[in-house]
């Protein structure tokens, strides 16, 4: 399901091509939100306008904390 909502800083999103990115920053002007800085998982940053954001078909990425595995897998209990 695609979401159409305002971007949330530090949230992860996935686009239709499966690229994972995080909204890093938003700038505002007299009319409201002007542009956004997004950062892809590989560290590449891109500046897009709020208008461009509104045209994207996005899915929010699951932001829940994942269980961390121990440093030594043999410590896992069954």
PQR file with spaces between the fields and no chain letter, atoms N, CA, C, O and H, PARSE charges and radii, in Angstrom:
ATOM       1  N    UNK     1       0.837   -1.163    0.000 -0.4000 1.5000
ATOM       2  CA   UNK     1       0.000    0.000    0.000 -0.0000 2.0000
ATOM       3  C    UNK     1       0.894    1.241    0.000  0.5500 1.7000
ATOM       4  O    UNK     1       1.852    1.319    0.768 -0.5500 1.4000
ATOM       5  N    UNK     2       0.588    2.181   -0.835 -0.4000 1.5000
ATOM       6  CA   UNK     2       1.375    3.403   -0.952 -0.0000 2.0000
ATOM       7  C    UNK     2       0.833    4.459   -0.003  0.5500 1.7000
ATOM       8  O    UNK     2      -0.368    4.538    0.257 -0.5500 1.4000
ATOM       9  H    UNK     2      -0.191    2.118   -1.459  0.4000 1.0000
ATOM      10  N    UNK     3       1.753    5.265    0.504 -0.4000 1.5000
ATOM      11  CA   UNK     3       1.326    6.320    1.410 -0.0000 2.0000
ATOM      12  C    UNK     3       1.441    7.666    0.731  0.5500 1.7000
ATOM      13  O    UNK     3       2.338    7.883   -0.084 -0.5500 1.4000
ATOM      14  H    UNK     3       2.728    5.201    0.292  0.4000 1.0000
ATOM      15  N    UNK     4       0.554    8.553    1.056 -0.4000 1.5000
ATOM      16  CA   UNK     4       0.599    9.933    0.577 -0.0000 2.0000
ATOM      17  C    UNK     4       0.477   10.798    1.814  0.5500 1.7000
ATOM      18  O    UNK     4      -0.625   11.138    2.245 -0.5500 1.4000
ATOM      19  H    UNK     4      -0.175    8.376    1.718  0.4000 1.0000
ATOM      20  N    UNK     5       1.615   11.147    2.377 -0.4000 1.5000
ATOM      21  CA   UNK     5       1.609   11.946    3.593 -0.0000 2.0000
ATOM      22  C    UNK     5       2.846   12.811    3.624  0.5500 1.7000
ATOM      23  O    UNK     5       3.774   12.637    2.833 -0.5500 1.4000
ATOM      24  H    UNK     5       2.510   10.871    2.026  0.4000 1.0000
ATOM      25  N    UNK     6       2.839   13.741    4.549 -0.4000 1.5000
ATOM      26  CA   UNK     6       4.010   14.593    4.710 -0.0000 2.0000
ATOM      27  C    UNK     6       5.180   13.761    5.218  0.5500 1.7000
ATOM      28  O    UNK     6       4.996   12.823    5.993 -0.5500 1.4000
ATOM      29  H    UNK     6       2.086   13.882    5.191  0.4000 1.0000
ATOM      30  N    UNK     7       6.374   14.109    4.781 -0.4000 1.5000
ATOM      31  CA   UNK     7       7.553   13.356    5.216 -0.0000 2.0000
ATOM      32  C    UNK     7       7.825   13.571    6.705  0.5500 1.7000
ATOM      33  O    UNK     7       7.561   14.645    7.245 -0.5500 1.4000
ATOM      34  H    UNK     7       6.524   14.871    4.151  0.4000 1.0000
ATOM      35  N    UNK     8       8.344   12.560    7.343 -0.4000 1.5000
ATOM      36  CA   UNK     8       8.718   12.629    8.750 -0.0000 2.0000
ATOM      37  C    UNK     8      10.233   12.478    8.825  0.5500 1.7000
ATOM      38  O    UNK     8      10.798   11.497    8.342 -0.5500 1.4000
ATOM      39  H    UNK     8       8.559   11.687    6.904  0.4000 1.0000
ATOM      40  N    UNK     9      10.879   13.461    9.437 -0.4000 1.5000
ATOM      41  CA   UNK     9      12.332   13.452    9.545 -0.0000 2.0000
ATOM      42  C    UNK     9      12.780   12.188   10.285  0.5500 1.7000
ATOM      43  O    UNK     9      12.195   11.803   11.298 -0.5500 1.4000
ATOM      44  H    UNK     9      10.420   14.259    9.830  0.4000 1.0000
ATOM      45  N    UNK    10      13.822   11.559    9.760 -0.4000 1.5000
ATOM      46  CA   UNK    10      14.439   10.336   10.279 -0.0000 2.0000
ATOM      47  C    UNK    10      13.610    9.074   10.070  0.5500 1.7000
ATOM      48  O    UNK    10      13.983    8.014   10.572 -0.5500 1.4000
ATOM      49  H    UNK    10      14.297   11.872    8.937  0.4000 1.0000
ATOM      50  N    UNK    11      12.503    9.157    9.346 -0.4000 1.5000
ATOM      51  CA   UNK    11      11.770    7.947    8.981 -0.0000 2.0000
ATOM      52  C    UNK    11      12.341    7.371    7.690  0.5500 1.7000
ATOM      53  O    UNK    11      12.834    8.098    6.829 -0.5500 1.4000
ATOM      54  H    UNK    11      12.200   10.019    8.938  0.4000 1.0000
ATOM      55  N    UNK    12      12.262    6.063    7.580 -0.4000 1.5000
ATOM      56  CA   UNK    12      12.706    5.360    6.378 -0.0000 2.0000
ATOM      57  C    UNK    12      11.503    5.118    5.472  0.5500 1.7000
ATOM      58  O    UNK    12      10.395    4.849    5.938 -0.5500 1.4000
ATOM      59  H    UNK    12      11.862    5.472    8.280  0.4000 1.0000
ATOM      60  N    UNK    13      11.748    5.219    4.159 -0.4000 1.5000
ATOM      61  CA   UNK    13      10.720    4.983    3.147 -0.0000 2.0000
ATOM      62  C    UNK    13      11.315    4.116    2.047  0.5500 1.7000
ATOM      63  O    UNK    13      12.531    4.084    1.857 -0.5500 1.4000
ATOM      64  H    UNK    13      12.648    5.438    3.781  0.4000 1.0000
ATOM      65  N    UNK    14      10.452    3.418    1.330 -0.4000 1.5000
ATOM      66  CA   UNK    14      10.854    2.617    0.178 -0.0000 2.0000
ATOM      67  C    UNK    14      10.066    3.101   -1.024  0.5500 1.7000
ATOM      68  O    UNK    14       8.848    3.267   -0.950 -0.5500 1.4000
ATOM      69  H    UNK    14       9.464    3.444    1.485  0.4000 1.0000
ATOM      70  N    UNK    15      10.771    3.330   -2.151 -0.4000 1.5000
ATOM      71  CA   UNK    15      10.073    3.765   -3.365 -0.0000 2.0000
ATOM      72  C    UNK    15       9.680    2.551   -4.202  0.5500 1.7000
ATOM      73  O    UNK    15       9.950    1.413   -3.818 -0.5500 1.4000
ATOM      74  H    UNK    15      11.760    3.195   -2.211  0.4000 1.0000
ATOM      75  N    UNK    16       9.048    2.794   -5.335 -0.4000 1.5000
ATOM      76  CA   UNK    16       8.545    1.695   -6.167 -0.0000 2.0000
ATOM      77  C    UNK    16       9.638    0.786   -6.702  0.5500 1.7000
ATOM      78  O    UNK    16       9.379   -0.380   -7.001 -0.5500 1.4000
ATOM      79  H    UNK    16       8.829    3.718   -5.647  0.4000 1.0000
ATOM      80  N    UNK    17      10.865    1.304   -6.826 -0.4000 1.5000
ATOM      81  CA   UNK    17      11.967    0.472   -7.319 -0.0000 2.0000
ATOM      82  C    UNK    17      12.682   -0.251   -6.185  0.5500 1.7000
ATOM      83  O    UNK    17      13.689   -0.921   -6.411 -0.5500 1.4000
ATOM      84  H    UNK    17      11.075    2.251   -6.583  0.4000 1.0000
ATOM      85  N    UNK    18      12.166   -0.119   -4.967 -0.4000 1.5000
ATOM      86  CA   UNK    18      12.741   -0.830   -3.829 -0.0000 2.0000
ATOM      87  C    UNK    18      13.889   -0.116   -3.145  0.5500 1.7000
ATOM      88  O    UNK    18      14.531   -0.687   -2.264 -0.5500 1.4000
ATOM      89  H    UNK    18      11.347    0.426   -4.783  0.4000 1.0000
ATOM      90  N    UNK    19      14.163    1.126   -3.534 -0.4000 1.5000
ATOM      91  CA   UNK    19      15.250    1.866   -2.906 -0.0000 2.0000
ATOM      92  C    UNK    19      14.817    2.349   -1.525  0.5500 1.7000
ATOM      93  O    UNK    19      13.745    2.934   -1.363 -0.5500 1.4000
ATOM      94  H    UNK    19      13.642    1.591   -4.250  0.4000 1.0000
ATOM      95  N    UNK    20      15.660    2.097   -0.548 -0.4000 1.5000
ATOM      96  CA   UNK    20      15.398    2.494    0.819 -0.0000 2.0000
ATOM      97  C    UNK    20      16.088    3.832    1.079  0.5500 1.7000
ATOM      98  O    UNK    20      17.267    3.997    0.767 -0.5500 1.4000
ATOM      99  H    UNK    20      16.530    1.622   -0.681  0.4000 1.0000
ATOM     100  N    UNK    21      15.354    4.782    1.648 -0.4000 1.5000
ATOM     101  CA   UNK    21      15.961    6.071    1.969 -0.0000 2.0000
ATOM     102  C    UNK    21      15.329    6.663    3.213  0.5500 1.7000
ATOM     103  O    UNK    21      14.230    6.289    3.620 -0.5500 1.4000
ATOM     104  H    UNK    21      14.396    4.647    1.901  0.4000 1.0000
ATOM     105  N    UNK    22      16.061    7.602    3.807 -0.4000 1.5000
ATOM     106  CA   UNK    22      15.622    8.280    5.021 -0.0000 2.0000
ATOM     107  C    UNK    22      15.507    9.765    4.741  0.5500 1.7000
ATOM     108  O    UNK    22      16.331   10.335    4.026 -0.5500 1.4000
ATOM     109  H    UNK    22      16.954    7.907    3.476  0.4000 1.0000
ATOM     110  N    UNK    23      14.486   10.391    5.303 -0.4000 1.5000
ATOM     111  CA   UNK    23      14.357   11.842    5.214 -0.0000 2.0000
ATOM     112  C    UNK    23      15.267   12.434    6.288  0.5500 1.7000
ATOM     113  O    UNK    23      15.080   12.186    7.479 -0.5500 1.4000
ATOM     114  H    UNK    23      13.817    9.928    5.884  0.4000 1.0000
ATOM     115  N    UNK    24      16.244   13.212    5.857 -0.4000 1.5000
ATOM     116  CA   UNK    24      17.234   13.755    6.782 -0.0000 2.0000
ATOM     117  C    UNK    24      16.920   15.175    7.237  0.5500 1.7000
ATOM     118  O    UNK    24      17.203   15.533    8.381 -0.5500 1.4000
ATOM     119  H    UNK    24      16.397   13.413    4.890  0.4000 1.0000
ATOM     120  N    UNK    25      16.334   15.994    6.350 -0.4000 1.5000
ATOM     121  CA   UNK    25      16.114   17.389    6.690 -0.0000 2.0000
ATOM     122  C    UNK    25      15.028   17.971    5.794  0.5500 1.7000
ATOM     123  O    UNK    25      14.820   17.519    4.668 -0.5500 1.4000
ATOM     124  H    UNK    25      16.104   15.703    5.422  0.4000 1.0000
ATOM     125  N    UNK    26      14.342   18.984    6.316 -0.4000 1.5000
ATOM     126  CA   UNK    26      13.345   19.714    5.537 -0.0000 2.0000
ATOM     127  C    UNK    26      13.611   21.206    5.708  0.5500 1.7000
ATOM     128  O    UNK    26      13.969   21.672    6.790 -0.5500 1.4000
ATOM     129  H    UNK    26      14.511   19.352    7.230  0.4000 1.0000
ATOM     130  N    UNK    27      13.429   21.937    4.622 -0.4000 1.5000
ATOM     131  CA   UNK    27      13.534   23.397    4.707 -0.0000 2.0000
ATOM     132  C    UNK    27      12.150   23.987    4.477  0.5500 1.7000
ATOM     133  O    UNK    27      11.321   23.420    3.765 -0.5500 1.4000
ATOM     134  H    UNK    27      13.138   21.559    3.744  0.4000 1.0000
ATOM     135  N    UNK    28      11.927   25.120    5.089 -0.4000 1.5000
ATOM     136  CA   UNK    28      10.622   25.762    5.016 -0.0000 2.0000
ATOM     137  C    UNK    28      10.758   27.172    4.454  0.5500 1.7000
ATOM     138  O    UNK    28      11.784   27.830    4.622 -0.5500 1.4000
ATOM     139  H    UNK    28      12.600   25.581    5.667  0.4000 1.0000
ATOM     140  N    UNK    29       9.708   27.614    3.790 -0.4000 1.5000
ATOM     141  CA   UNK    29       9.636   28.985    3.301 -0.0000 2.0000
ATOM     142  C    UNK    29       8.285   29.554    3.719  0.5500 1.7000
ATOM     143  O    UNK    29       7.568   28.929    4.500 -0.5500 1.4000
ATOM     144  H    UNK    29       8.874   27.079    3.653  0.4000 1.0000
ATOM     145  N    UNK    30       7.934   30.714    3.216 -0.4000 1.5000
ATOM     146  CA   UNK    30       6.682   31.371    3.612 -0.0000 2.0000
ATOM     147  C    UNK    30       5.447   30.521    3.295  0.5500 1.7000
ATOM     148  O    UNK    30       4.436   30.609    3.993 -0.5500 1.4000
ATOM     149  H    UNK    30       8.516   31.221    2.581  0.4000 1.0000
ATOM     150  N    UNK    31       5.527   29.706    2.252 -0.4000 1.5000
ATOM     151  CA   UNK    31       4.380   28.876    1.855 -0.0000 2.0000
ATOM     152  C    UNK    31       4.309   27.558    2.614  0.5500 1.7000
ATOM     153  O    UNK    31       3.293   26.867    2.541 -0.5500 1.4000
ATOM     154  H    UNK    31       6.348   29.634    1.685  0.4000 1.0000
ATOM     155  N    UNK    32       5.352   27.197    3.334 -0.4000 1.5000
ATOM     156  CA   UNK    32       5.374   25.913    4.043 -0.0000 2.0000
ATOM     157  C    UNK    32       6.650   25.161    3.716  0.5500 1.7000
ATOM     158  O    UNK    32       7.701   25.764    3.499 -0.5500 1.4000
ATOM     159  H    UNK    32       6.177   27.759    3.393  0.4000 1.0000
ATOM     160  N    UNK    33       6.550   23.834    3.682 -0.4000 1.5000
ATOM     161  CA   UNK    33       7.723   23.012    3.401 -0.0000 2.0000
ATOM     162  C    UNK    33       8.182   23.240    1.970  0.5500 1.7000
ATOM     163  O    UNK    33       7.392   23.134    1.031 -0.5500 1.4000
ATOM     164  H    UNK    33       5.696   23.344    3.858  0.4000 1.0000
ATOM     165  N    UNK    34       9.470   23.557    1.807 -0.4000 1.5000
ATOM     166  CA   UNK    34       9.985   23.856    0.476 -0.0000 2.0000
ATOM     167  C    UNK    34      10.734   22.704   -0.148  0.5500 1.7000
ATOM     168  O    UNK    34      10.397   22.271   -1.251 -0.5500 1.4000
ATOM     169  H    UNK    34      10.112   23.643    2.569  0.4000 1.0000
ATOM     170  N    UNK    35      11.755   22.194    0.543 -0.4000 1.5000
ATOM     171  CA   UNK    35      12.541   21.096   -0.013 -0.0000 2.0000
ATOM     172  C    UNK    35      12.967   20.148    1.090  0.5500 1.7000
ATOM     173  O    UNK    35      12.896   20.463    2.277 -0.5500 1.4000
ATOM     174  H    UNK    35      12.028   22.545    1.438  0.4000 1.0000
ATOM     175  N    UNK    36      13.412   18.972    0.658 -0.4000 1.5000
ATOM     176  CA   UNK    36      13.815   17.909    1.570 -0.0000 2.0000
ATOM     177  C    UNK    36      15.177   17.377    1.170  0.5500 1.7000
ATOM     178  O    UNK    36      15.529   17.368   -0.010 -0.5500 1.4000
ATOM     179  H    UNK    36      13.469   18.716   -0.307  0.4000 1.0000
ATOM     180  N    UNK    37      15.931   16.939    2.147 -0.4000 1.5000
ATOM     181  CA   UNK    37      17.156   16.199    1.880 -0.0000 2.0000
ATOM     182  C    UNK    37      16.845   14.755    2.243  0.5500 1.7000
ATOM     183  O    UNK    37      16.468   14.453    3.375 -0.5500 1.4000
ATOM     184  H    UNK    37      15.644   16.946    3.105  0.4000 1.0000
ATOM     185  N    UNK    38      17.008   13.863    1.263 -0.4000 1.5000
ATOM     186  CA   UNK    38      16.827   12.439    1.526 -0.0000 2.0000
ATOM     187  C    UNK    38      18.180   11.759    1.362  0.5500 1.7000
ATOM     188  O    UNK    38      19.017   12.196    0.572 -0.5500 1.4000
ATOM     189  H    UNK    38      17.314   14.108    0.343  0.4000 1.0000
ATOM     190  N    UNK    39      18.382   10.688    2.117 -0.4000 1.5000
ATOM     191  CA   UNK    39      19.635    9.943    2.055 -0.0000 2.0000
ATOM     192  C    UNK    39      19.322    8.472    1.813  0.5500 1.7000
ATOM     193  O    UNK    39      18.593    7.837    2.576 -0.5500 1.4000
ATOM     194  H    UNK    39      17.702   10.334    2.759  0.4000 1.0000
ATOM     195  N    UNK    40      19.892    7.949    0.730 -0.4000 1.5000
ATOM     196  CA   UNK    40      19.705    6.539    0.404 -0.0000 2.0000
ATOM     197  C    UNK    40      20.582    5.684    1.296  0.5500 1.7000
ATOM     198  O    UNK    40      21.506    6.186    1.937 -0.5500 1.4000
ATOM     199  H    UNK    40      20.484    8.465    0.111  0.4000 1.0000
ATOM     200  N    UNK    41      20.297    4.407    1.339 -0.4000 1.5000
ATOM     201  CA   UNK    41      20.997    3.472    2.216 -0.0000 2.0000
ATOM     202  C    UNK    41      22.501    3.437    1.930  0.5500 1.7000
ATOM     203  O    UNK    41      23.291    3.108    2.815 -0.5500 1.4000
ATOM     204  H    UNK    41      19.546    3.999    0.819  0.4000 1.0000
ATOM     205  N    UNK    42      22.904    3.777    0.689 -0.4000 1.5000
ATOM     206  CA   UNK    42      24.335    3.784    0.346 -0.0000 2.0000
ATOM     207  C    UNK    42      25.034    5.088    0.728  0.5500 1.7000
ATOM     208  O    UNK    42      26.226    5.252    0.466 -0.5500 1.4000
ATOM     209  H    UNK    42      22.262    4.044   -0.030  0.4000 1.0000
ATOM     210  N    UNK    43      24.299    6.019    1.346 -0.4000 1.5000
ATOM     211  CA   UNK    43      24.876    7.280    1.781 -0.0000 2.0000
ATOM     212  C    UNK    43      24.694    8.429    0.806  0.5500 1.7000
ATOM     213  O    UNK    43      25.005    9.572    1.144 -0.5500 1.4000
ATOM     214  H    UNK    43      23.331    5.886    1.558  0.4000 1.0000
ATOM     215  N    UNK    44      24.200    8.157   -0.391 -0.4000 1.5000
ATOM     216  CA   UNK    44      23.962    9.201   -1.386 -0.0000 2.0000
ATOM     217  C    UNK    44      22.825   10.106   -0.912  0.5500 1.7000
ATOM     218  O    UNK    44      21.777    9.633   -0.474 -0.5500 1.4000
ATOM     219  H    UNK    44      23.947    7.229   -0.665  0.4000 1.0000
ATOM     220  N    UNK    45      23.055   11.407   -1.008 -0.4000 1.5000
ATOM     221  CA   UNK    45      22.029   12.371   -0.606 -0.0000 2.0000
ATOM     222  C    UNK    45      21.464   13.066   -1.830  0.5500 1.7000
ATOM     223  O    UNK    45      22.154   13.256   -2.832 -0.5500 1.4000
ATOM     224  H    UNK    45      23.907   11.792   -1.363  0.4000 1.0000
ATOM     225  N    UNK    46      20.198   13.441   -1.731 -0.4000 1.5000
ATOM     226  CA   UNK    46      19.520   14.120   -2.830 -0.0000 2.0000
ATOM     227  C    UNK    46      18.568   15.160   -2.245  0.5500 1.7000
ATOM     228  O    UNK    46      17.923   14.922   -1.224 -0.5500 1.4000
ATOM     229  H    UNK    46      19.638   13.286   -0.917  0.4000 1.0000
ATOM     230  N    UNK    47      18.491   16.301   -2.898 -0.4000 1.5000
ATOM     231  CA   UNK    47      17.542   17.344   -2.505 -0.0000 2.0000
ATOM     232  C    UNK    47      16.359   17.274   -3.465  0.5500 1.7000
ATOM     233  O    UNK    47      16.529   17.302   -4.684 -0.5500 1.4000
ATOM     234  H    UNK    47      19.015   16.494   -3.727  0.4000 1.0000
ATOM     235  N    UNK    48      15.163   17.183   -2.897 -0.4000 1.5000
ATOM     236  CA   UNK    48      13.949   17.168   -3.720 -0.0000 2.0000
ATOM     237  C    UNK    48      12.977   18.205   -3.173  0.5500 1.7000
ATOM     238  O    UNK    48      13.035   18.568   -1.998 -0.5500 1.4000
ATOM     239  H    UNK    48      15.025   17.160   -1.907  0.4000 1.0000
ATOM     240  N    UNK    49      12.097   18.670   -4.027 -0.4000 1.5000
ATOM     241  CA   UNK    49      11.086   19.637   -3.594 -0.0000 2.0000
ATOM     242  C    UNK    49       9.916   18.899   -2.945  0.5500 1.7000
ATOM     243  O    UNK    49       9.745   17.694   -3.129 -0.5500 1.4000
ATOM     244  H    UNK    49      12.051   18.375   -4.981  0.4000 1.0000
ATOM     245  N    UNK    50       9.132   19.632   -2.198 -0.4000 1.5000
ATOM     246  CA   UNK    50       7.925   19.046   -1.604 -0.0000 2.0000
ATOM     247  C    UNK    50       6.972   18.595   -2.697  0.5500 1.7000
ATOM     248  O    UNK    50       6.263   17.602   -2.532 -0.5500 1.4000
ATOM     249  H    UNK    50       9.272   20.611   -2.049  0.4000 1.0000
ATOM     250  N    UNK    51       6.947   19.311   -3.808 -0.4000 1.5000
ATOM     251  CA   UNK    51       6.110   18.921   -4.948 -0.0000 2.0000
ATOM     252  C    UNK    51       6.556   17.567   -5.490  0.5500 1.7000
ATOM     253  O    UNK    51       5.721   16.715   -5.794 -0.5500 1.4000
ATOM     254  H    UNK    51       7.522   20.118   -3.942  0.4000 1.0000
ATOM     255  N    UNK    52       7.877   17.363   -5.614 -0.4000 1.5000
ATOM     256  CA   UNK    52       8.386   16.067   -6.065 -0.0000 2.0000
ATOM     257  C    UNK    52       8.023   14.975   -5.066  0.5500 1.7000
ATOM     258  O    UNK    52       7.629   13.876   -5.457 -0.5500 1.4000
ATOM     259  H    UNK    52       8.555   18.055   -5.367  0.4000 1.0000
ATOM     260  N    UNK    53       8.154   15.276   -3.777 -0.4000 1.5000
ATOM     261  CA   UNK    53       7.797   14.305   -2.739 -0.0000 2.0000
ATOM     262  C    UNK    53       6.342   13.859   -2.897  0.5500 1.7000
ATOM     263  O    UNK    53       6.028   12.673   -2.803 -0.5500 1.4000
ATOM     264  H    UNK    53       8.474   16.169   -3.458  0.4000 1.0000
ATOM     265  N    UNK    54       5.473   14.822   -3.135 -0.4000 1.5000
ATOM     266  CA   UNK    54       4.049   14.514   -3.259 -0.0000 2.0000
ATOM     267  C    UNK    54       3.745   13.613   -4.456  0.5500 1.7000
ATOM     268  O    UNK    54       2.712   12.943   -4.477 -0.5500 1.4000
ATOM     269  H    UNK    54       5.728   15.786   -3.212  0.4000 1.0000
ATOM     270  N    UNK    55       4.630   13.589   -5.449 -0.4000 1.5000
ATOM     271  CA   UNK    55       4.434   12.743   -6.633 -0.0000 2.0000
ATOM     272  C    UNK    55       4.972   11.327   -6.446  0.5500 1.7000
ATOM     273  O    UNK    55       4.653   10.434   -7.233 -0.5500 1.4000
ATOM     274  H    UNK    55       5.469   14.133   -5.433  0.4000 1.0000
ATOM     275  N    UNK    56       5.787   11.114   -5.411 -0.4000 1.5000
ATOM     276  CA   UNK    56       6.380    9.790   -5.192 -0.0000 2.0000
ATOM     277  C    UNK    56       5.344    8.817   -4.659  0.5500 1.7000
ATOM     278  O    UNK    56       4.468    9.184   -3.875 -0.5500 1.4000
ATOM     279  H    UNK    56       6.046   11.839   -4.772  0.4000 1.0000
ATOM     280  N    UNK    57       5.456    7.589   -5.092 -0.4000 1.5000
ATOM     281  CA   UNK    57       4.639    6.512   -4.546 -0.0000 2.0000
ATOM     282  C    UNK    57       5.543    5.757   -3.582  0.5500 1.7000
ATOM     283  O    UNK    57       6.465    5.055   -3.998 -0.5500 1.4000
ATOM     284  H    UNK    57       6.167    7.291   -5.729  0.4000 1.0000
ATOM     285  N    UNK    58       5.269    5.909   -2.287 -0.4000 1.5000
ATOM     286  CA   UNK    58       6.161    5.398   -1.262 -0.0000 2.0000
ATOM     287  C    UNK    58       5.451    4.455   -0.312  0.5500 1.7000
ATOM     288  O    UNK    58       4.231    4.491   -0.153 -0.5500 1.4000
ATOM     289  H    UNK    58       4.520    6.480   -1.949  0.4000 1.0000
ATOM     290  N    UNK    59       6.245    3.619    0.306 -0.4000 1.5000
ATOM     291  CA   UNK    59       5.788    2.796    1.410 -0.0000 2.0000
ATOM     292  C    UNK    59       6.695    3.118    2.586  0.5500 1.7000
ATOM     293  O    UNK    59       7.907    3.257    2.422 -0.5500 1.4000
ATOM     294  H    UNK    59       7.236    3.590    0.176  0.4000 1.0000
ATOM     295  N    UNK    60       6.114    3.236    3.759 -0.4000 1.5000
ATOM     296  CA   UNK    60       6.957    3.441    4.930 -0.0000 2.0000
ATOM     297  C    UNK    60       7.654    2.138    5.252  0.5500 1.7000
ATOM     298  O    UNK    60       7.078    1.056    5.145 -0.5500 1.4000
ATOM     299  H    UNK    60       5.129    3.123    3.891  0.4000 1.0000
ATOM     300  N    UNK    61       8.886    2.264    5.641 -0.4000 1.5000
ATOM     301  CA   UNK    61       9.667    1.095    6.008 -0.0000 2.0000
ATOM     302  C    UNK    61       9.413    0.806    7.475  0.5500 1.7000
ATOM     303  O    UNK    61       9.243    1.732    8.267 -0.5500 1.4000
ATOM     304  H    UNK    61       9.354    3.144    5.727  0.4000 1.0000
ATOM     305  N    UNK    62       9.385   -0.454    7.846 -0.4000 1.5000
ATOM     306  CA   UNK    62       9.130   -0.849    9.230 -0.0000 2.0000
ATOM     307  C    UNK    62      10.217   -0.276   10.127  0.5500 1.7000
ATOM     308  O    UNK    62      11.384   -0.650   10.010 -0.5500 1.4000
ATOM     309  H    UNK    62       9.523   -1.207    7.202  0.4000 1.0000
ATOM     310  N    UNK    63       9.835    0.630   11.021 -0.4000 1.5000
ATOM     311  CA   UNK    63      10.797    1.288   11.895 -0.0000 2.0000
ATOM     312  C    UNK    63      10.938    0.623   13.251  0.5500 1.7000
ATOM     313  O    UNK    63      11.626    1.153   14.124 -0.5500 1.4000
ATOM     314  H    UNK    63       8.887    0.934   11.116  0.4000 1.0000
ATOM     315  N    UNK    64      10.306   -0.527   13.451 -0.4000 1.5000
ATOM     316  CA   UNK    64      10.410   -1.176   14.754 -0.0000 2.0000
ATOM     317  C    UNK    64      11.812   -1.723   14.951  0.5500 1.7000
ATOM     318  O    UNK    64      12.478   -2.133   14.001 -0.5500 1.4000
ATOM     319  H    UNK    64       9.747   -0.958   12.743  0.4000 1.0000
ATOM     320  N    UNK    65      12.239   -1.722   16.187 -0.4000 1.5000
ATOM     321  CA   UNK    65      13.582   -2.203   16.493 -0.0000 2.0000
ATOM     322  C    UNK    65      13.629   -3.709   16.301  0.5500 1.7000
ATOM     323  O    UNK    65      12.760   -4.438   16.781 -0.5500 1.4000
ATOM     324  H    UNK    65      11.697   -1.389   16.959  0.4000 1.0000
ATOM     325  N    UNK    66      14.653   -4.165   15.595 -0.4000 1.5000
ATOM     326  CA   UNK    66      14.798   -5.582   15.345 -0.0000 2.0000
ATOM     327  C    UNK    66      15.626   -6.212   16.456  0.5500 1.7000
ATOM     328  O    UNK    66      16.468   -5.559   17.073 -0.5500 1.4000
ATOM     329  H    UNK    66      15.359   -3.573   15.205  0.4000 1.0000
ATOM     330  N    UNK    67      15.372   -7.475   16.695 -0.4000 1.5000
ATOM     331  CA   UNK    67      16.130   -8.203   17.705 -0.0000 2.0000
ATOM     332  C    UNK    67      17.572   -8.311   17.247  0.5500 1.7000
ATOM     333  O    UNK    67      17.840   -8.686   16.106 -0.5500 1.4000
ATOM     334  H    UNK    67      14.688   -8.005   16.194  0.4000 1.0000
ATOM     335  N    UNK    68      18.497   -7.985   18.132 -0.4000 1.5000
ATOM     336  CA   UNK    68      19.902   -8.079   17.789 -0.0000 2.0000
ATOM     337  C    UNK    68      20.413   -9.453   18.154  0.5500 1.7000
ATOM     338  O    UNK    68      20.090   -9.994   19.212 -0.5500 1.4000
ATOM     339  H    UNK    68      18.279   -7.681   19.059  0.4000 1.0000
ATOM     340  N    UNK    69      21.219  -10.015   17.263 -0.4000 1.5000
ATOM     341  CA   UNK    69      21.826  -11.303   17.523 -0.0000 2.0000
ATOM     342  C    UNK    69      23.089  -11.100   18.354  0.5500 1.7000
ATOM     343  O    UNK    69      23.743  -10.065   18.231 -0.5500 1.4000
ATOM     344  H    UNK    69      21.482   -9.576   16.404  0.4000 1.0000
ATOM     345  N    UNK    70      23.439  -12.063   19.192 -0.4000 1.5000
ATOM     346  CA   UNK    70      24.662  -11.933   19.978 -0.0000 2.0000
ATOM     347  C    UNK    70      25.898  -11.998   19.078  0.5500 1.7000
ATOM     348  O    UNK    70      25.827  -12.455   17.938 -0.5500 1.4000
ATOM     349  H    UNK    70      22.907  -12.904   19.292  0.4000 1.0000
ATOM     350  N    UNK    71      27.034  -11.532   19.612 -0.4000 1.5000
ATOM     351  CA   UNK    71      28.281  -11.562   18.857 -0.0000 2.0000
ATOM     352  C    UNK    71      28.700  -12.981   18.500  0.5500 1.7000
ATOM     353  O    UNK    71      29.356  -13.202   17.482 -0.5500 1.4000
ATOM     354  H    UNK    71      27.092  -11.161   20.539  0.4000 1.0000
ATOM     355  N    UNK    72      28.324  -13.939   19.335 -0.4000 1.5000
ATOM     356  CA   UNK    72      28.704  -15.337   19.121 -0.0000 2.0000
ATOM     357  C    UNK    72      27.447  -16.178   18.932  0.5500 1.7000
ATOM     358  O    UNK    72      26.722  -16.433   19.893 -0.5500 1.4000
ATOM     359  H    UNK    72      27.791  -13.759   20.163  0.4000 1.0000
ATOM     360  N    UNK    73      27.180  -16.616   17.683 -0.4000 1.5000
ATOM     361  CA   UNK    73      25.939  -17.360   17.412 -0.0000 2.0000
ATOM     362  C    UNK    73      25.766  -18.606   18.279  0.5500 1.7000
ATOM     363  O    UNK    73      24.635  -19.037   18.503 -0.5500 1.4000
ATOM     364  H    UNK    73      27.770  -16.408   16.902  0.4000 1.0000
ATOM     365  N    UNK    74      26.860  -19.196   18.772 -0.4000 1.5000
ATOM     366  CA   UNK    74      26.724  -20.393   19.578 -0.0000 2.0000
ATOM     367  C    UNK    74      26.036  -20.105   20.913  0.5500 1.7000
ATOM     368  O    UNK    74      25.646  -21.036   21.618 -0.5500 1.4000
ATOM     369  H    UNK    74      27.779  -18.846   18.589  0.4000 1.0000
ATOM     370  N    UNK    75      25.884  -18.830   21.266 -0.4000 1.5000
ATOM     371  CA   UNK    75      25.205  -18.454   22.505 -0.0000 2.0000
ATOM     372  C    UNK    75      23.696  -18.440   22.344  0.5500 1.7000
ATOM     373  O    UNK    75      22.973  -18.264   23.325 -0.5500 1.4000
ATOM     374  H    UNK    75      26.201  -18.073   20.693  0.4000 1.0000
ATOM     375  N    UNK    76      23.206  -18.623   21.120 -0.4000 1.5000
ATOM     376  CA   UNK    76      21.761  -18.652   20.907 -0.0000 2.0000
ATOM     377  C    UNK    76      21.168  -19.871   21.573  0.5500 1.7000
ATOM     378  O    UNK    76      21.731  -20.963   21.493 -0.5500 1.4000
ATOM     379  H    UNK    76      23.793  -18.766   20.324  0.4000 1.0000
ATOM     380  N    UNK    77      20.042  -19.698   22.226 -0.4000 1.5000
ATOM     381  CA   UNK    77      19.352  -20.836   22.818 -0.0000 2.0000
ATOM     382  C    UNK    77      18.221  -21.248   21.891  0.5500 1.7000
ATOM     383  O    UNK    77      17.675  -20.434   21.146 -0.5500 1.4000
ATOM     384  H    UNK    77      19.584  -18.811   22.291  0.4000 1.0000
ATOM     385  N    UNK    78      17.890  -22.497   21.952 -0.4000 1.5000
ATOM     386  CA   UNK    78      16.834  -22.996   21.083 -0.0000 2.0000
ATOM     387  C    UNK    78      15.519  -23.044   21.794  0.5500 1.7000
ATOM     388  O    UNK    78      14.513  -23.443   21.206 -0.5500 1.4000
ATOM     389  H    UNK    78      18.334  -23.158   22.557  0.4000 1.0000
